[in-house]
Amino acid sequence: VEVNPAWGNLVGIEVAAAVGRTVREVLPGIEEAWITDFAQVVETGEPATFTRPVGVLRRWYDGRAFRLEGDRFGVIFMEATGRVQAEGRRNALLALGDELRDLNSIPHMTRIAAEIVGRALDATRAGFGRIVGDVEHIDIEPDWTAPGTASIAGRHRFEDYGDIRGHLRRGEPLVIDDVA
């Protein structure tokens, strides 16, 4: 019914594109919890405080929802992505220290580190590798994968992934978005 212009800036959507449409139309794939929690605010009249992500936007928000008259509600919120990500990184570093403290084998250490990094970055897989020769091969240590994701542990030839050796020779970070 109404959309504050600041909302458009917070979510990156033109206000005119939102007015008169449902949240599912504006943000296809939005988490069901947003809908059910706001419906509960309207039904019970009890305000709700939240910190949660909007996955399709890859952003986190802090806020408070409250009932207005009838079946209307209002929401006041602010983006919390930076804070939530910083907390996640801090927690990952603490977990990494705790987990590595008592380990004594490199494969076990890299597996634990890969899992903590993968979860902290919300990745589907993470691993550590050793470059062999003049950037000819990489030996991936035991890696971590999300459920249903195949491992990439083992030896891989760099030439199978296109022209990426230059990045590594120059010491630049390398991300392969789709190892398939």
C-alpha positions as CSV (number, residue, x, y, z in Angstrom):
1,V,0.0,0.0,0.0
2,E,2.8,2.4,1.0
3,V,6.5,2.2,0.6
4,N,8.9,4.6,2.1
5,P,11.6,5.8,-0.4
6,A,14.3,4.8,2.1
7,W,13.1,1.2,1.8
8,G,13.9,1.2,-1.9
9,N,17.4,2.4,-1.1
10,L,17.8,-0.4,1.5
11,V,16.8,-3.2,-0.7
12,G,17.9,-1.8,-4.1
13,I,14.4,-1.8,-5.7
14,E,12.5,1.2,-7.1
15,V,9.6,2.1,-4.9
16,A,7.3,2.4,-7.8
17,A,8.0,-1.2,-8.7
18,A,6.8,-2.3,-5.2
19,V,3.7,-0.3,-4.6
20,G,0.5,-2.4,-5.1
21,R,2.4,-5.7,-5.4
22,T,3.0,-8.5,-2.9
23,V,6.4,-9.2,-1.4
24,R,6.5,-12.5,-3.3
25,E,6.0,-10.5,-6.6
26,V,8.7,-8.0,-5.7
27,L,11.2,-10.5,-4.3
28,P,10.5,-13.9,-5.8
29,G,12.1,-16.6,-3.6
30,I,11.9,-14.6,-0.4
31,E,12.1,-16.8,2.7
32,E,8.7,-17.9,4.0
33,A,9.6,-16.7,7.5
34,W,9.2,-13.1,6.4
35,I,5.6,-13.8,5.4
36,T,4.6,-15.9,8.4
37,D,6.3,-13.6,11.0
38,F,4.6,-10.5,9.6
39,A,1.3,-12.3,9.4
40,Q,1.6,-13.3,13.0
41,V,2.2,-9.6,13.9
42,V,-1.0,-8.7,12.2
43,E,-3.0,-11.6,13.8
44,T,-1.7,-11.3,17.4
45,G,-0.9,-7.6,17.5
46,E,2.4,-8.5,19.2
47,P,5.4,-6.7,17.6
48,A,8.3,-8.7,16.4
49,T,12.0,-7.9,16.4
50,F,14.2,-9.7,13.9
51,T,17.7,-10.1,12.4
52,R,17.5,-12.2,9.3
53,P,18.6,-12.4,5.7
54,V,16.8,-11.8,2.5
55,G,18.6,-14.5,0.5
56,V,17.6,-13.3,-2.9
57,L,19.2,-9.9,-2.1
58,R,22.2,-11.5,-0.2
59,R,21.6,-8.9,2.6
60,W,20.8,-9.1,6.3
61,Y,18.3,-6.8,8.1
62,D,17.6,-5.8,11.7
63,G,14.2,-4.5,12.4
64,R,10.9,-4.4,14.2
65,A,7.4,-5.1,12.8
66,F,4.3,-3.9,14.4
67,R,0.6,-4.0,13.7
68,L,-1.2,-0.9,12.5
69,E,-5.0,-0.7,12.1
70,G,-6.9,-3.7,10.7
71,D,-4.8,-6.1,8.6
72,R,-2.0,-3.6,8.0
73,F,1.4,-3.6,9.6
74,G,4.5,-1.5,9.5
75,V,8.2,-2.4,9.6
76,I,11.2,-0.3,10.6
77,F,14.5,-1.9,9.6
78,M,18.1,-1.2,8.7
79,E,20.6,-3.2,6.7
80,A,22.9,-5.3,9.0
81,T,24.9,-7.2,6.3
82,G,28.3,-5.8,7.3
83,R,27.8,-6.4,11.0
84,V,26.5,-10.0,10.5
85,Q,29.3,-10.8,8.1
86,A,31.9,-9.4,10.5
87,E,30.4,-11.5,13.4
88,G,30.5,-14.5,11.1
89,R,34.2,-13.9,10.3
90,R,35.0,-13.4,13.9
91,N,33.2,-16.5,15.0
92,A,34.9,-18.5,12.2
93,L,38.4,-17.3,13.4
94,L,37.6,-18.3,16.9
95,A,36.3,-21.7,15.8
96,L,39.4,-22.2,13.6
97,G,41.7,-21.6,16.5
98,D,39.7,-23.9,18.8
99,E,39.6,-26.7,16.2
100,L,43.2,-26.5,15.1
101,R,44.7,-26.3,18.6
102,D,44.9,-30.1,19.2
103,L,45.3,-31.4,15.7
104,N,48.6,-32.8,14.4
105,S,48.2,-33.9,10.8
106,I,48.1,-31.6,7.8
107,P,45.2,-33.4,6.0
108,H,43.0,-33.1,9.1
109,M,44.0,-29.5,9.7
110,T,43.2,-28.5,6.1
111,R,39.9,-30.4,6.2
112,I,38.8,-28.6,9.4
113,A,40.0,-25.2,8.1
114,A,38.2,-25.8,4.8
115,E,34.9,-26.6,6.5
116,I,35.1,-23.5,8.7
117,V,36.0,-21.3,5.7
118,G,33.3,-22.8,3.5
119,R,30.6,-22.4,6.1
120,A,31.7,-18.8,7.0
121,L,31.6,-17.8,3.3
122,D,28.4,-19.7,2.6
123,A,30.1,-21.7,-0.1
124,T,29.2,-25.1,-1.4
125,R,32.8,-26.4,-1.2
126,A,36.1,-25.2,0.1
127,G,39.6,-26.7,0.0
128,F,43.2,-25.9,0.2
129,G,45.7,-27.0,-2.4
130,R,49.5,-27.1,-3.1
131,I,50.7,-25.9,-6.5
132,V,53.0,-28.5,-8.2
133,G,55.7,-27.6,-10.6
134,D,55.6,-24.3,-12.5
135,V,51.8,-23.9,-11.9
136,E,51.1,-27.2,-13.8
137,H,49.0,-29.0,-11.2
138,I,47.3,-28.5,-7.9
139,D,46.9,-31.1,-5.3
140,I,43.8,-30.4,-3.3
141,E,43.9,-31.7,0.3
142,P,40.8,-33.3,1.7
143,D,38.2,-30.6,1.2
144,W,34.8,-29.7,2.7
145,T,31.6,-29.8,0.7
146,A,28.0,-29.0,1.5
147,P,25.5,-31.9,1.4
148,G,25.0,-33.1,-2.1
149,T,28.1,-31.4,-3.5
150,A,31.0,-33.5,-5.0
151,S,34.5,-33.3,-3.6
152,I,37.3,-31.9,-5.7
153,A,40.1,-33.4,-3.6
154,G,43.0,-34.8,-5.6
155,R,45.3,-33.7,-8.4
156,H,44.0,-31.2,-11.1
157,R,45.8,-29.8,-14.1
158,F,45.5,-26.0,-14.4
159,E,45.2,-26.1,-18.1
160,D,41.8,-27.9,-17.8
161,Y,40.4,-24.7,-16.3
162,G,41.4,-22.2,-18.9
163,D,44.0,-19.5,-18.8
164,I,44.4,-19.1,-15.1
165,R,48.1,-19.7,-14.5
166,G,49.0,-16.1,-14.9
167,H,46.9,-15.1,-11.9
168,L,48.7,-17.6,-9.7
169,R,52.2,-16.7,-11.0
170,R,51.5,-13.1,-10.2
171,G,50.3,-14.1,-6.7
172,E,46.7,-12.9,-7.3
173,P,43.7,-14.5,-5.7
174,L,41.9,-17.0,-7.9
175,V,38.3,-18.0,-7.7
176,I,36.8,-20.6,-10.0
177,D,33.0,-20.1,-9.9
178,D,32.1,-23.5,-11.4
179,V,34.7,-26.3,-11.2
180,A,32.5,-28.5,-13.4
